[in-house]
Amino acid sequence: MATTIQPPGIEERRAGSGNGGGRNFTPTHGRLPAVKDYSPPPASTGIWVLLFSISMTFLALTSALIVRQGAALDWQHLTLPRILYFNTVVLLASSITLEVGRRKAAAYLGPVAKSVLQPARWLYITLVLGMLFVAGQYIAWLQLRAQGLYLATNPNSSFFYLLTAMHALHVFGGLGGLVRVIRKLNRSVLRKTTLDATARYWHFMDVLWIYLLWLLWTRI
């Protein structure tokens, strides 16, 4: 009785046919570190989805502000606390330090001596500046309260508290991302995509705040 001998590798390909025809298998002679260093597309595209949703949220709030202002008879413009301008400088400075830290972290795995790079130092500075910004926003709220302007005092003060508080909450999210990046960097398990996504989020917070400051200055 004749026996059919199958070419080598047929069984392996059949075994993988239920999972993309074996396309997801690691090559026998492949380089494993290259597979480990690869980051799936969702890790790099997820941040854009998040930024888009945040943009839509603040655009909706902007529309609500404009509609409410147009229909209000009790709209009273208020003088913005000057500390908001100081906070703007602090936030912009944090983007600069983060970018310096990001570039140094990218070179940290290269041939340059690690002792002269110290990317974590710049990330710590960014973290401190971010916390200083949030503290400055709290001081701005206290200054408004000292003027007798509370959340429910009038429509424009309500929007001021709402917009600045929403932004501060998102900055807190960025601070959490920075802490995560620093921990991974200290354990030498940080992925470049993780650092880049955190940097994009943080820079977006800068752009969003500049927009909000303009909106508050012209509408509130």
Phi and psi in degrees as GROMACS dihedral restraints (atoms count N, CA, C in turn):
[ dihedral_restraints ]
;  ai    aj    ak    al  type     phi  dphi    fc
    3     4     5     6     1   -71.2    20    10
    4     5     6     7     1   142.2    20    10
    6     7     8     9     1  -113.0    20    10
    7     8     9    10     1   128.6    20    10
    9    10    11    12     1   -89.2    20    10
   10    11    12    13     1   122.7    20    10
   12    13    14    15     1  -101.4    20    10
   13    14    15    16     1   120.4    20    10
   15    16    17    18     1   -85.8    20    10
   16    17    18    19     1   145.8    20    10
   18    19    20    21     1   -62.2    20    10
   19    20    21    22     1   150.6    20    10
   21    22    23    24     1   -58.2    20    10
   22    23    24    25     1   139.4    20    10
   24    25    26    27     1    96.0    20    10
   25    26    27    28     1   -11.4    20    10
   27    28    29    30     1   -64.9    20    10
   28    29    30    31     1   -44.3    20    10
   30    31    32    33     1   -63.2    20    10
   31    32    33    34     1   -38.5    20    10
   33    34    35    36     1   -64.8    20    10
   34    35    36    37     1   -39.4    20    10
   36    37    38    39     1   -68.7    20    10
   37    38    39    40     1   -37.7    20    10
   39    40    41    42     1   -65.8    20    10
   40    41    42    43     1   -39.0    20    10
   42    43    44    45     1   -62.5    20    10
   43    44    45    46     1   -29.5    20    10
   45    46    47    48     1   -95.1    20    10
   46    47    48    49     1     4.6    20    10
   48    49    50    51     1   -65.5    20    10
   49    50    51    52     1   -24.7    20    10
   51    52    53    54     1   -80.8    20    10
   52    53    54    55     1    -3.1    20    10
   54    55    56    57     1  -130.6    20    10
   55    56    57    58     1    53.7    20    10
   57    58    59    60     1    84.5    20    10
   58    59    60    61     1    23.0    20    10
   60    61    62    63     1    65.7    20    10
   61    62    63    64     1    27.7    20    10
   63    64    65    66     1    83.8    20    10
   64    65    66    67     1     4.7    20    10
   66    67    68    69     1   -70.6    20    10
   67    68    69    70     1   -20.7    20    10
   69    70    71    72     1   -89.7    20    10
   70    71    72    73     1    -0.5    20    10
   72    73    74    75     1   -73.6    20    10
   73    74    75    76     1   147.5    20    10
   75    76    77    78     1   -78.1    20    10
   76    77    78    79     1   128.4    20    10
   78    79    80    81     1   -54.3    20    10
   79    80    81    82     1   144.0    20    10
   81    82    83    84     1   -59.7    20    10
   82    83    84    85     1   -40.7    20    10
   84    85    86    87     1  -105.1    20    10
   85    86    87    88     1    20.3    20    10
   87    88    89    90     1   -73.8    20    10
   88    89    90    91     1   166.7    20    10
   90    91    92    93     1   -96.7    20    10
   91    92    93    94     1   109.4    20    10
   93    94    95    96     1   -60.0    20    10
   94    95    96    97     1   -41.9    20    10
   96    97    98    99     1   -57.0    20    10
   97    98    99   100     1   -33.5    20    10
   99   100   101   102     1   -66.0    20    10
  100   101   102   103     1   -35.7    20    10
  102   103   104   105     1   -68.8    20    10
  103   104   105   106     1   -39.4    20    10
  105   106   107   108     1   -69.2    20    10
  106   107   108   109     1   -34.2    20    10
  108   109   110   111     1   -75.0    20    10
  109   110   111   112     1   -14.2    20    10
  111   112   113   114     1   -76.0    20    10
  112   113   114   115     1   135.6    20    10
  114   115   116   117     1  -111.4    20    10
  115   116   117   118     1   130.3    20    10
  117   118   119   120     1   -64.4    20    10
  118   119   120   121     1   151.0    20    10
  120   121   122   123     1   -52.9    20    10
  121   122   123   124     1   -38.5    20    10
  123   124   125   126     1   -57.6    20    10
  124   125   126   127     1   -28.8    20    10
  126   127   128   129     1   -67.5    20    10
  127   128   129   130     1   -30.7    20    10
  129   130   131   132     1   -94.6    20    10
  130   131   132   133     1   -22.9    20    10
  132   133   134   135     1   -93.3    20    10
  133   134   135   136     1   -20.8    20    10
  135   136   137   138     1   -60.1    20    10
  136   137   138   139     1   -35.2    20    10
  138   139   140   141     1   -65.7    20    10
  139   140   141   142     1   -34.0    20    10
  141   142   143   144     1   -69.1    20    10
  142   143   144   145     1   -36.2    20    10
  144   145   146   147     1   -63.2    20    10
  145   146   147   148     1   -42.2    20    10
  147   148   149   150     1   -63.5    20    10
  148   149   150   151     1   -46.2    20    10
  150   151   152   153     1   -64.2    20    10
  151   152   153   154     1   -35.3    20    10
  153   154   155   156     1   -65.2    20    10
  154   155   156   157     1   -43.0    20    10
  156   157   158   159     1   -65.9    20    10
  157   158   159   160     1   -38.0    20    10
  159   160   161   162     1   -64.6    20    10
  160   161   162   163     1   -41.7    20    10
  162   163   164   165     1   -60.5    20    10
  163   164   165   166     1   -43.5    20    10
  165   166   167   168     1   -63.8    20    10
  166   167   168   169     1   -36.7    20    10
  168   169   170   171     1   -62.7    20    10
  169   170   171   172     1   -47.1    20    10
  171   172   173   174     1   -74.8    20    10
  172   173   174   175     1   -28.1    20    10
  174   175   176   177     1   -67.1    20    10
  175   176   177   178     1   -37.2    20    10
  177   178   179   180     1   -65.3    20    10
  178   179   180   181     1   -40.9    20    10
  180   181   182   183     1   -65.3    20    10
  181   182   183   184     1   -36.9    20    10
  183   184   185   186     1   -63.7    20    10
  184   185   186   187     1   -44.2    20    10
  186   187   188   189     1   -61.5    20    10
  187   188   189   190     1   -42.1    20    10
  189   190   191   192     1   -63.0    20    10
  190   191   192   193     1   -38.8    20    10
  192   193   194   195     1   -63.5    20    10
  193   194   195   196     1   -46.3    20    10
  195   196   197   198     1   -64.5    20    10
  196   197   198   199     1   -43.1    20    10
  198   199   200   201     1   -64.2    20    10
  199   200   201   202     1   -43.8    20    10
  201   202   203   204     1   -65.9    20    10
  202   203   204   205     1   -37.6    20    10
  204   205   206   207     1   -66.9    20    10
  205   206   207   208     1   -39.0    20    10
  207   208   209   210     1   -68.9    20    10
  208   209   210   211     1   -25.1    20    10
  210   211   212   213     1  -102.5    20    10
  211   212   213   214     1     1.5    20    10
  213   214   215   216     1   -97.7    20    10
  214   215   216   217     1   138.6    20    10
  216   217   218   219     1  -100.0    20    10
  217   218   219   220     1   -11.4    20    10
  219   220   221   222     1  -108.3    20    10
  220   221   222   223     1    22.2    20    10
  222   223   224   225     1   -77.2    20    10
  223   224   225   226     1   120.1    20    10
  225   226   227   228     1  -123.5    20    10
  226   227   228   229     1   120.0    20    10
  228   229   230   231     1   -69.3    20    10
  229   230   231   232     1   140.8    20    10
  231   232   233   234     1  -118.2    20    10
  232   233   234   235     1   156.2    20    10
  234   235   236   237     1   -84.4    20    10
  235   236   237   238     1   123.8    20    10
  237   238   239   240     1   -68.4    20    10
  238   239   240   241     1   138.9    20    10
  240   241   242   243     1   -59.2    20    10
  241   242   243   244     1   136.1    20    10
  243   244   245   246     1   -65.9    20    10
  244   245   246   247     1   -22.0    20    10
  246   247   248   249     1   -64.3    20    10
  247   248   249   250     1   -19.3    20    10
  249   250   251   252     1   -61.3    20    10
  250   251   252   253     1   -34.4    20    10
  252   253   254   255     1   -72.0    20    10
  253   254   255   256     1   -35.9    20    10
  255   256   257   258     1   -65.0    20    10
  256   257   258   259     1   -41.4    20    10
  258   259   260   261     1   -61.8    20    10
  259   260   261   262     1   -35.6    20    10
  261   262   263   264     1   -62.7    20    10
  262   263   264   265     1   -43.8    20    10
  264   265   266   267     1   -62.4    20    10
  265   266   267   268     1   -41.2    20    10
  267   268   269   270     1   -62.4    20    10
  268   269   270   271     1   -43.8    20    10
  270   271   272   273     1   -67.3    20    10
  271   272   273   274     1   -39.8    20    10
  273   274   275   276     1   -64.7    20    10
  274   275   276   277     1   -38.7    20    10
  276   277   278   279     1   -64.3    20    10
  277   278   279   280     1   -35.4    20    10
  279   280   281   282     1   -65.8    20    10
  280   281   282   283     1   -31.7    20    10
  282   283   284   285     1   -68.3    20    10
  283   284   285   286     1   -36.0    20    10
  285   286   287   288     1   -66.4    20    10
  286   287   288   289     1   -46.6    20    10
  288   289   290   291     1   -65.9    20    10
  289   290   291   292     1   -35.1    20    10
  291   292   293   294     1   -66.0    20    10
  292   293   294   295     1   -40.4    20    10
  294   295   296   297     1   -66.4    20    10
  295   296   297   298     1   -39.0    20    10
  297   298   299   300     1   -62.5    20    10
  298   299   300   301     1   -45.4    20    10
  300   301   302   303     1   -63.9    20    10
  301   302   303   304     1   -36.7    20    10
  303   304   305   306     1   -64.5    20    10
  304   305   306   307     1   -42.8    20    10
  306   307   308   309     1   -69.2    20    10
  307   308   309   310     1   -38.5    20    10
  309   310   311   312     1   -68.1    20    10
  310   311   312   313     1   -35.9    20    10
  312   313   314   315     1   -67.0    20    10
  313   314   315   316     1   -35.3    20    10
  315   316   317   318     1   -65.4    20    10
  316   317   318   319     1   -35.0    20    10
  318   319   320   321     1   -84.7    20    10
  319   320   321   322     1    -9.0    20    10
  321   322   323   324     1   -62.5    20    10
  322   323   324   325     1   -30.7    20    10
  324   325   326   327     1   -88.7    20    10
  325   326   327   328     1    -1.6    20    10
  327   328   329   330     1   -88.7    20    10
  328   329   330   331     1  -165.2    20    10
  330   331   332   333     1   -77.9    20    10
  331   332   333   334     1    -8.6    20    10
  333   334   335   336     1   -67.8    20    10
  334   335   336   337     1   145.0    20    10
  336   337   338   339     1   -60.7    20    10
  337   338   339   340     1   126.4    20    10
  339   340   341   342     1   -66.1    20    10
  340   341   342   343     1   -26.8    20    10
  342   343   344   345     1   -66.8    20    10
  343   344   345   346     1   -21.3    20    10
  345   346   347   348     1   -98.2    20    10
  346   347   348   349     1    -6.7    20    10
  348   349   350   351     1   -88.1    20    10
  349   350   351   352     1   -60.1    20    10
  351   352   353   354     1    49.0    20    10
  352   353   354   355     1    59.2    20    10
  354   355   356   357     1   -65.2    20    10
  355   356   357   358     1   -29.0    20    10
  357   358   359   360     1   -61.5    20    10
  358   359   360   361     1   -30.9    20    10
  360   361   362   363     1   -59.8    20    10
  361   362   363   364     1   -43.8    20    10
  363   364   365   366     1   -70.0    20    10
  364   365   366   367     1   -33.0    20    10
  366   367   368   369     1   -69.8    20    10
  367   368   369   370     1   -36.3    20    10
  369   370   371   372     1   -64.4    20    10
  370   371   372   373     1   -40.2    20    10
  372   373   374   375     1   -62.4    20    10
  373   374   375   376     1   -41.8    20    10
  375   376   377   378     1   -60.8    20    10
  376   377   378   379     1   -41.1    20    10
  378   379   380   381     1   -62.3    20    10
  379   380   381   382     1   -43.3    20    10
  381   382   383   384     1   -65.4    20    10
  382   383   384   385     1   -42.4    20    10
  384   385   386   387     1   -64.3    20    10
  385   386   387   388     1   -37.6    20    10
  387   388   389   390     1   -63.9    20    10
  388   389   390   391     1   -42.2    20    10
  390   391   392   393     1   -67.0    20    10
  391   392   393   394     1   -34.5    20    10
  393   394   395   396     1   -65.2    20    10
  394   395   396   397     1   -36.9    20    10
  396   397   398   399     1   -63.0    20    10
  397   398   399   400     1   -46.8    20    10
  399   400   401   402     1   -62.6    20    10
  400   401   402   403     1   -40.4    20    10
  402   403   404   405     1   -62.9    20    10
  403   404   405   406     1   -38.5    20    10
  405   406   407   408     1   -64.8    20    10
  406   407   408   409     1   -35.9    20    10
  408   409   410   411     1   -65.6    20    10
  409   410   411   412     1   -38.2    20    10
  411   412   413   414     1   -64.3    20    10
  412   413   414   415     1   -39.2    20    10
  414   415   416   417     1   -63.5    20    10
  415   416   417   418     1   -37.7    20    10
  417   418   419   420     1   -62.4    20    10
  418   419   420   421     1   -40.1    20    10
  420   421   422   423     1   -64.5    20    10
  421   422   423   424     1   -39.8    20    10
  423   424   425   426     1   -64.1    20    10
  424   425   426   427     1   -37.5    20    10
  426   427   428   429     1   -66.3    20    10
  427   428   429   430     1   -37.3    20    10
  429   430   431   432     1   -67.2    20    10
  430   431   432   433     1   -39.9    20    10
  432   433   434   435     1   -63.7    20    10
  433   434   435   436     1   -34.7    20    10
  435   436   437   438     1   -65.6    20    10
  436   437   438   439     1   -23.9    20    10
  438   439   440   441     1   -88.3    20    10
  439   440   441   442     1     1.7    20    10
  441   442   443   444     1    83.7    20    10
  442   443   444   445     1    17.2    20    10
  444   445   446   447     1  -103.8    20    10
  445   446   447   448     1   109.9    20    10
  447   448   449   450     1  -111.7    20    10
  448   449   450   451     1  -176.7    20    10
  450   451   452   453     1   -60.5    20    10
  451   452   453   454     1   -39.0    20    10
  453   454   455   456     1  -105.5    20    10
  454   455   456   457     1    16.3    20    10
  456   457   458   459     1   -66.1    20    10
  457   458   459   460     1   -51.2    20    10
  459   460   461   462     1  -154.2    20    10
  460   461   462   463     1   169.5    20    10
  462   463   464   465     1   -60.6    20    10
  463   464   465   466     1   -40.5    20    10
  465   466   467   468     1   -70.3    20    10
  466   467   468   469     1   -35.3    20    10
  468   469   470   471     1   -68.3    20    10
  469   470   471   472     1   -33.4    20    10
  471   472   473   474     1   -62.8    20    10
  472   473   474   475     1   -44.0    20    10
  474   475   476   477     1   -67.9    20    10
  475   476   477   478     1   -33.6    20    10
  477   478   479   480     1   -61.7    20    10
  478   479   480   481     1   -51.2    20    10
  480   481   482   483     1   -62.5    20    10
  481   482   483   484     1   -40.6    20    10
  483   484   485   486     1   -64.6    20    10
  484   485   486   487     1   -49.8    20    10
  486   487   488   489     1   -66.9    20    10
  487   488   489   490     1   -44.5    20    10
  489   490   491   492     1   -69.8    20    10
  490   491   492   493     1   -35.7    20    10
  492   493   494   495     1   -69.0    20    10
  493   494   495   496     1   -40.8    20    10
  495   496   497   498     1   -61.4    20    10
  496   497   498   499     1   -42.8    20    10
  498   499   500   501     1   -65.7    20    10
  499   500   501   502     1   -41.6    20    10
  501   502   503   504     1   -62.0    20    10
  502   503   504   505     1   -38.0    20    10
  504   505   506   507     1   -63.3    20    10
  505   506   507   508     1   -39.3    20    10
  507   508   509   510     1   -70.1    20    10
  508   509   510   511     1   -32.4    20    10
  510   511   512   513     1   -65.3    20    10
  511   512   513   514     1   -38.5    20    10
  513   514   515   516     1   -57.7    20    10
  514   515   516   517     1   -40.0    20    10
  516   517   518   519     1   -61.2    20    10
  517   518   519   520     1   -40.0    20    10
  519   520   521   522     1   -65.7    20    10
  520   521   522   523     1   -36.2    20    10
  522   523   524   525     1   -63.5    20    10
  523   524   525   526     1   -39.8    20    10
  525   526   527   528     1   -62.7    20    10
  526   527   528   529     1   -39.3    20    10
  528   529   530   531     1   -64.5    20    10
  529   530   531   532     1   -38.1    20    10
  531   532   533   534     1   -64.6    20    10
  532   533   534   535     1   -41.5    20    10
  534   535   536   537     1   -60.7    20    10
  535   536   537   538     1   -42.0    20    10
  537   538   539   540     1   -63.8    20    10
  538   539   540   541     1   -41.2    20    10
  540   541   542   543     1   -64.4    20    10
  541   542   543   544     1   -43.7    20    10
  543   544   545   546     1   -63.4    20    10
  544   545   546   547     1   -41.9    20    10
  546   547   548   549     1   -62.8    20    10
  547   548   549   550     1   -43.5    20    10
  549   550   551   552     1   -66.9    20    10
  550   551   552   553     1   -37.5    20    10
  552   553   554   555     1   -65.6    20    10
  553   554   555   556     1   -41.7    20    10
  555   556   557   558     1   -65.6    20    10
  556   557   558   559     1   -27.3    20    10
  558   559   560   561     1   -93.6    20    10
  559   560   561   562     1     3.1    20    10
  561   562   563   564     1    59.2    20    10
  562   563   564   565     1    35.4    20    10
  564   565   566   567     1  -123.0    20    10
  565   566   567   568     1    18.8    20    10
  567   568   569   570     1   -78.1    20    10
  568   569   570   571     1   130.7    20    10
  570   571   572   573     1   -89.9    20    10
  571   572   573   574     1   145.6    20    10
  573   574   575   576     1   -62.1    20    10
  574   575   576   577     1   -37.4    20    10
  576   577   578   579     1   -64.4    20    10
  577   578   579   580     1   -34.8    20    10
  579   580   581   582     1   -66.0    20    10
  580   581   582   583     1   -44.4    20    10
  582   583   584   585     1   -65.5    20    10
  583   584   585   586     1   -43.0    20    10
  585   586   587   588     1   -64.2    20    10
  586   587   588   589     1   -40.3    20    10
  588   589   590   591     1   -64.8    20    10
  589   590   591   592     1   -41.6    20    10
  591   592   593   594     1   -63.7    20    10
  592   593   594   595     1   -39.9    20    10
  594   595   596   597     1   -66.1    20    10
  595   596   597   598     1   -41.9    20    10
  597   598   599   600     1   -61.4    20    10
  598   599   600   601     1   -42.9    20    10
  600   601   602   603     1   -61.1    20    10
  601   602   603   604     1   -45.2    20    10
  603   604   605   606     1   -66.3    20    10
  604   605   606   607     1   -43.7    20    10
  606   607   608   609     1   -63.5    20    10
  607   608   609   610     1   -34.7    20    10
  609   610   611   612     1   -64.7    20    10
  610   611   612   613     1   -36.5    20    10
  612   613   614   615     1   -62.3    20    10
  613   614   615   616     1   -34.7    20    10
  615   616   617   618     1   -63.3    20    10
  616   617   618   619     1   -51.2    20    10
  618   619   620   621     1   -61.8    20    10
  619   620   621   622     1   -41.3    20    10
  621   622   623   624     1   -63.6    20    10
  622   623   624   625     1   -40.0    20    10
  624   625   626   627     1   -67.3    20    10
  625   626   627   628     1   -39.7    20    10
  627   628   629   630     1   -61.5    20    10
  628   629   630   631     1   -40.2    20    10
  630   631   632   633     1   -63.4    20    10
  631   632   633   634     1   -44.9    20    10
  633   634   635   636     1   -65.5    20    10
  634   635   636   637     1   -38.6    20    10
  636   637   638   639     1   -63.0    20    10
  637   638   639   640     1   -41.7    20    10
  639   640   641   642     1   -62.9    20    10
  640   641   642   643     1   -41.5    20    10
  642   643   644   645     1   -64.3    20    10
  643   644   645   646     1   -43.0    20    10
  645   646   647   648     1   -66.4    20    10
  646   647   648   649     1   -38.5    20    10
  648   649   650   651     1   -70.3    20    10
  649   650   651   652     1   -33.4    20    10
  651   652   653   654     1   -93.0    20    10
  652   653   654   655     1   -26.7    20    10
  654   655   656   657     1  -111.2    20    10
  655   656   657   658     1   -33.7    20    10
